[in-house]
């Protein structure tokens, strides 16, 4: 007589099945969506920015006019984005702050998860509750829809139409990605990807047509970027601590990432990293570190960009980064104050500067994207 099968499944088998389930993209999408929806219901969702962004979308598609032709907009110019932004962001922003928050955070988390699956992907989802992402919920601006979505395509090695689309989306907030766009544009020239330029130019045609108006409303004085927590607060290092200290800090960060210190005959030796050891993710991330820390317009709802190396982390390293970011957030980012927020943003950046390995990291990227 054969023994009856045991109803007590071994614990290892249960964990194996969970691990297998977490390797299925559909399961990950469902878990991610549930967590984001739950967060939207639990956290504060501000509609201030989304109101004028969605108004710009409705002006284009419902009223058939450029945003700046709106009489209310003419009285108080708050729509400072290039005109093509209103055309491209409409599906994500024009249906209310809660749906806009969902799309923003979804694209950010898809970017931070990258190609990770299993426990590493699940651990990354914890960052939905981290201060850099919570500020995205609170502000409901558009960097997740513009910068994150664009980076998803660029880091996937897309070319021609999709690369041009990524550029056009990222150019919707040029203050976030100008240096990145210039750098990837040079890469496209090297790769002879002329289709990307043509497609991006077509998508950005509304901005070219209205370029004179857009340039006329851009800030022209440092007084327009004055630190005022009630109206405007930047995490920019030059504005908070001065140009020279800011440049020295950024130079030290870049120098640290581009060099490796080894022991030779008991003495430390410094050598430059080979290009092959610097992943495409790290290259994009370093461009953002230089640009955002040194430019005057670096706000809390863009801080998540500094966490881009999460795409490369193991589950343990991801959880360690999460704990460190949460501690920094509790100490320095709970409120927007002059003496703390810029320092908290710098500390978050330094977590990934020192936690990201310089060797042994691999990234599956199409050859033409490297």
Buried (B, 14 or more C-beta within 10 A) or exposed (E): EEEEEEEEEEEEEEEEEBEEEBEEEEBBEEBBEEBBBEBBEEBEBBBEBBBBBBBBBBBBEEEEEBBBEBEEBEEEEBBEBBBBBBBBBBEBBBBBBBBBBBBBBBBBBBBBBBEBBBBBBBBBBBBBBBBBBBBBBBBBBBBBBBBBBBBBBBBBBBBBBBBBBBBBBBBBBBBBBBBBBEBBBEBBEEBEBEBBBEBBBEBBBBBEEBEEBBEEEEEEEEEEBEBEEEEEBBBBBBBBBEEEEBBEBBEEBBEBBEEBEEEEEEEEEEEEBEEEBBBBBBBBBBBBBBBBBBBBBBBBBBBBBBBBBBBBBBBEBBBBBBEBBBEBBEEBBEEBBEEBBBBBBBBBBBBBBEBBEBEEBEBEBEEEBB
